[in-house]
Amino acid sequence: MKIQFNYKSVFVEVVALLYVLLFVYAAVSKLLDFENFQVQLGQSPLLSAFASWVSWLVPLFELTITALLIIPKCRRTGLKASLSLMTMFTAYIFIILHYSSFVPCSCGGILEKMSWNVHLIFNIVFMILAMTAIKFSSDFPDYFGNRSRRFSSIKWISVIVFLSIGSVIILFLSSEDIMHHNNPFIRRYTQHPVVFSSAKDLKFNSFYLAGSNSSKIFLGNYTDPLHVLSMDSMQNLVKHSIAFDPKKIPFRNVKILVKGSYFYLTDGSVPAIFRGNISHWRITKELKGVPYFTLVSPVDSSTVIFRSNNAKNAANVLGIFNNDSIPKIKYSRELLQAQGGGIFDTDGTMLFSEELKNIIYLYYYRNEFMVIGNTGKLVYRSHTIDTIRHAKIKVSSLDNGKQYAMSSPPFVVNAHAAVCKNLLFVHSQVKGKFENDKLWAQSFIIDVYDLNKNSYLMSFPIYHTESNKLNSFIVTPSHLYALVGNDLVVYELQQVLKKEMKSI
């Protein structure tokens, strides 16, 4: 019987030593590269919301457990704590592999070289070692075999495993809810939601994205407003000429917009909106009675949403123009909420989702957007994940209050946006927590929101070409098209992003 006792004692000693080596190595690796470890936890689907304190607690727990394992009187407690922490690590990896759309890394050294499946097996082996050591250590006071002590050790193991797995599940569910609905400004960079496809040099930076339909995208040109380029799925560019006699209309800022089978020639400074069909590119109808506008977006063949400056003190106001209704114009003056004048502070991007039949208005200088019904009634207000709630701008009054101008460069929060089905894509210019400076220096960051669920989903980069200026972008169900300097850059949407798209 003495031989059996020695065998069990040696086994417990060896397991304790293995855990000491593992935890010391892991803790030191994390602390030596702490910033990277914290960034990796920030990208974790389980721990994103808790990365700030978990990044400190994990190496602290590992070193504390190491101390318990070294002290003979505390070894059994150390083994139980080891089993608990290793069970949490194992549950973490299992959830990552089976319930996450992306796989982050939170390990260092040689463990980082393992695949996640190998890492899972590695952890399970260490769990089994800890369970066996706990069982053997419980036999030391009565190595002839006390059934109640054996049952006690099995009960302890079961409770430890159950509570450890449960705590990880609670962390996962809590973090997911916080990240999607109360995000503490931590981005999730999902692995390859878009993949670079191609880039075409357009030679000039005067192009803009005019719209898309089911088979093509369209590009207008500010310096050549009556010519439009179309590009099909094979990325063939075709030039179209718009047949239109402007007569004596003093156009100053013509812009072409394409929606479905129609194109719209717009100029808010006139004001004027003309409509034609892309099958022949001829103007066939004028939408008469449109007010002066600074932004406009077609809703259907006879309806547009617009933004004008006819509110008090030339402040911005949103409205809907319907050529077939009486009256034709309906203002929604309560929608844009001023933070200082109502002109620059309410400036933003206006979009229309064909599938949702909703208008989206995204502010440039604060973390807010609105979803508005096509009748002009507010559906809900929401926020982007950054923390800029008030516009950081300075406005000066000129000509005795008749004109206003920016007196210093504004702090842009949301520079560009696009909508496709239920997803809102936002080009953010504000860096979040645990983010890589190099990534921001090389790319434009796009945040994705689900308009149906009013939640943040993920982020991804669009990399610079020879230019570091993103002029605009649009998203179709299959591709993202971006104008970066003179280049038209095409990215293909991957399944991780496509599966989030819903028509209703």
Protein Blocks (a to p, Z undefined) as FASTA:
>chain_A
ZZmmmmmmmmmmmmmmmmmmmmmmmmmmmmmmmmmmmmmmmmpmklmmmmmmmmmmmmmm
mmmmmmmmmpmklmmmmmmmmmmmmmmmmmmmmmmmmmccbdcdfbehjllmpcfklmmm
mmmmmmmmmmmmmmmmmmmmmmnopaklmmmmmmmmmmmmmmmmmmmmmmmmmmmmmmmm
mcghiacddehkbccfbdcdehiakbccfbdcfkbccdddfklmmbccdddfkopacddd
ddddekjaccfbdcdddehjbccdddfklpccddddfklopafbdcehiacdfbdcdfbl
mbccdddfkbghhiacdddddfkbccfbdcdfklpccfeholmmmgccddddfklopacd
ddfkbccdddddfkopafbdcddfbfbfbccdddddeehhiaccdfbdcddfblbdcdeh
jbccdddfbdcehiafklmmmpccdddddfklopafbdcdddddfbfcdfbdcddfkbcc
ddehjbccdddddfklmmmpcfZZ
